[in-house]
């Protein structure tokens, strides 16, 4: 095999639902597109798809925002329920300023622009897009 780096998308996975066997789905998609995994390959999978397969969904209409979440959300024009989810996922709040919440989660400090890899405009692992059709007002 020649030296180099090749990056290929995995096509045809579709919507991931709770309890999806990601290994089987990704393997089948790779086979279908003619790029099965080979020795030495590296597969990168986003936390979002893993969280969805694990069923990490929350019904936003069941979230009762705290006074802190409501006040901060109002000031920065955010959804107070989503801010509350960010705060609940936090072990410690490092900073809350200019519309960004920096937290410590699971003993790992995450940078000031993001928490769990999601910029605060789509806050810390809490996102309202791509929720299953059966749960249109969900966040993960």
N, C-alpha and C positions, 0 to 999 in steps of 0.2 A: 504494500500500500504506500503510495507517495506521501511524503510529509506534508502537513498542512492542516488547516482547520476548515471544516464544512459545517454550516449551520442549516438545518432543515426543519421546517415546521411539521407538526403532526396534524394532518387534516382529517376531517370526518369524524371527530369525536362527538360533536353535538352537545346538547344540554346534559350536564351531569346532575344526577339526582342523588339524594341521600342513599347510602349503602351501595353505590356503584363500585364495582370491582375495577379500580383504575388500572391496575396492571393488565387485566384482560382487555379492557377497552383500548388502552394505548397500544398494547401488542397487536390487537386486531387491526387498528387503524394503520399502524406502521406496515403490517403485512399487506393490507389492501392498497396502500400507496406505493408498494414495491421497495420499501426501505426498512426491512426488518432489522432489529437490533443485532449487532455483531460484537464479538469480543473487542474490548477497548472502547466501545461507544460510551458516550456520556449522555444521559437523558436528564433534562432539566424540566421540572414540573413546578408550576406556580402554587403558592399557598392557597390561592383562591379556589382552584379546582380540588385540592385536597380537602379544604374546609367544607366545600359543598358536598363532596362524597362522604365526608364524616357526618353530615347532617347538622352542621353548625349554623343553624338558621334561627332567627328570633322574630316573632311576630311583633312588629313595631307598635301596633295598637294595644299590646299588653304591657308596654313599657311606661312606667310612671316616672317622669324625670324629677330629679331632686331640685331643690332651690338653686344650687350651684349650677347645675346643667342648664336650667331654664334661664338664669341670669346671663350666663356666658353665651348661650345660643342666641338669645335676643340681641346681645351686644354685637355679635359677629355674624348675624343672619344665617344661623345654622338650624338644623332640626334638633330640638332639645332632646328628643328620644334617642337620636344617634349619639349625641354628646354624652348622654347618660350611659350608653353602652360602652363608649370609650373609657369613661371614668370607672365603670365596673370592672373592665379588663385591666385596670391599672393597679399595680402594687404600690406605686408612689407617683405622684404628679411632680415632675421636675419644673415645668414652667407652663403657664397659660398666658399667651400674649399674642397680639396681632393676628388672631384667628387660628393659631396653631397651638395644639396641646402636645407637650412632650411628656412622655411617661416612662416609668420603669415597669417592665412587664416580665414576669417569670425570671427575675434576677438578671435580666439583660437590658442594658441601657440602649434605647433606640434614639436616633438623632433628632434634632429639633424640628426638622421638616416632616418627619413621618413617624408613625407608630405601626409596628408590624408590617412595614413596607408600603403603607398606603398613605399618601399625603393627606393632611387634615381636611381639605375640601371634600374628600371621600375618606372619612376618618378611620383611624387605627383598626384595620381589620373589619370595619363595619361599612358595608357598601349596600346601597339599595338597588343597584343594577344587577342584572343577571340572576335574580332570585327566580326560583321555579315559578311557572305560570300559575300553579295552584296556590302560591303564596305571594301575590303581587305586592303586599306591603311588608315584606320581610327584609331583614338585613342579616349579613353573616359577619 
